[in-house]
Amino acid sequence: MTLASCWPASAVMGAEVIYVKLLVDEEERTIPQAWQARLQSRLDAASQIINEYANVHFVAECFDTWQSDNRLTDLGRTLAEFEHEVDPHPAQIAIGFSSQYRFTRGINGLGGTRGPLRRHILLRESSPNTREPERLEALVHELGHFLGAAHSGNGLSVMRPVIGDGLARRPGYHISFDPHNAKIIQWVGTEVSTLGVRRYDQLSHRTMQRMLAEYEQLDRELPKDPAAKYFIKMIRTRLQATSRK
């Protein structure tokens, strides 16, 4: 992996800055100046949307590349490879944009991460049926997961299970969070910005309890979707562990 460029990023007034390393794999076909400008602009736009709900800003500190394994064609294995190959340092999180692997359209079809406040996010960059508004929505979706958001049954929410469905292209559509996830990312963002929280298990007991109630509502909206169930299990396990101390 060859470092393309890194520099100290400037802070954003009044918000906690989360520094990001943006990467592409070897299948990227544009010159570094082009893909760096494209991803910089997309991250800036996504950060502005997130900042409407949470007091955090995502700032590109570094640009880099990694060599992806062409034999891997599913999201889970490609994400695992990305996590193994890429160190987010000197940034806090790494967001990779892969142009080589194939996704089956559907849930998480454009990207994925392991869960709240995890250090790696992977997104699909090349797709003949995906345009920039959908790529932006996919990035906001994954940053939502980073801040604790789960899938929503609200068909206009950026956290609906299936994105890349053309909704982002419609005139007048504004990328936004449903009320349940808006609360969740606000609470997580507040603890990140005021308490310096960097891991999910560092969240306060009160915030976890409030998040649990929202996840239970989201689970009732989408009883067959695994996302809320996954978060519910995480929080209940953590709450049980802290109650035994």
Secondary structure as the mmCIF struct_conf table of DSSP 4:
data_model
#
loop_
_struct_conf.conf_type_id
_struct_conf.id
_struct_conf.beg_label_comp_id
_struct_conf.beg_label_asym_id
_struct_conf.beg_label_seq_id
_struct_conf.end_label_comp_id
_struct_conf.end_label_asym_id
_struct_conf.end_label_seq_id
STRN STRN1 LEU A 3 CYS A 6
HELX_LH_PP_P HELX_LH_PP_P1 PRO A 8 VAL A 12
TURN_TY1_P TURN_TY1_P1 MET A 13 GLY A 14
BEND BEND1 ALA A 15 ALA A 15
STRN STRN2 GLU A 16 ASP A 25
TURN_TY1_P TURN_TY1_P2 GLU A 26 GLU A 27
BEND BEND2 THR A 30 THR A 30
HELX_RH_AL_P HELX_RH_AL_P1 PRO A 32 ASN A 51
TURN_TY1_P TURN_TY1_P3 GLU A 52 TYR A 53
BEND BEND3 ALA A 54 ASN A 55
STRN STRN3 VAL A 56 TRP A 66
TURN_TY1_P TURN_TY1_P4 ASN A 70 ARG A 71
BEND BEND4 ASP A 74 ASP A 74
HELX_RH_AL_P HELX_RH_AL_P2 LEU A 75 GLU A 85
TURN_TY1_P TURN_TY1_P5 HIS A 89 PRO A 90
BEND BEND5 ALA A 91 GLN A 92
STRN STRN4 ILE A 93 SER A 98
BEND BEND6 SER A 99 GLN A 100
BEND BEND7 ARG A 105 GLY A 106
TURN_TY1_P TURN_TY1_P6 ILE A 107 LEU A 110
STRN STRN5 GLY A 111 THR A 113
BEND BEND8 ARG A 114 GLY A 115
TURN_TY1_P TURN_TY1_P7 PRO A 116 LEU A 117
BEND BEND9 ARG A 119 ARG A 119
STRN STRN6 HIS A 120 ARG A 124
TURN_TY1_P TURN_TY1_P8 PRO A 128 ASN A 129
HELX_RH_AL_P HELX_RH_AL_P3 GLU A 132 PHE A 146
TURN_TY1_P TURN_TY1_P9 LEU A 147 GLY A 148
BEND BEND10 GLY A 153 GLY A 153
TURN_TY1_P TURN_TY1_P10 GLY A 155 LEU A 156
BEND BEND11 SER A 157 SER A 157
TURN_TY1_P TURN_TY1_P11 VAL A 158 MET A 159
BEND BEND12 ARG A 160 PRO A 161
BEND BEND13 ASP A 165 GLY A 166
HELX_RH_3T_P HELX_RH_3T_P1 LEU A 167 ARG A 169
BEND BEND14 ARG A 170 ARG A 170
TURN_TY1_P TURN_TY1_P12 PRO A 171 GLY A 172
HELX_RH_AL_P HELX_RH_AL_P4 PRO A 179 LEU A 195
BEND BEND15 ARG A 199 ARG A 199
HELX_RH_3T_P HELX_RH_3T_P2 TYR A 200 GLN A 202
BEND BEND16 LEU A 203 LEU A 203
HELX_RH_AL_P HELX_RH_AL_P5 HIS A 205 GLU A 221
TURN_TY1_P TURN_TY1_P13 PRO A 223 LYS A 224
HELX_RH_AL_P HELX_RH_AL_P6 PRO A 226 SER A 243
TURN_TY1_P TURN_TY1_P14 ARG A 244 ARG A 244
#
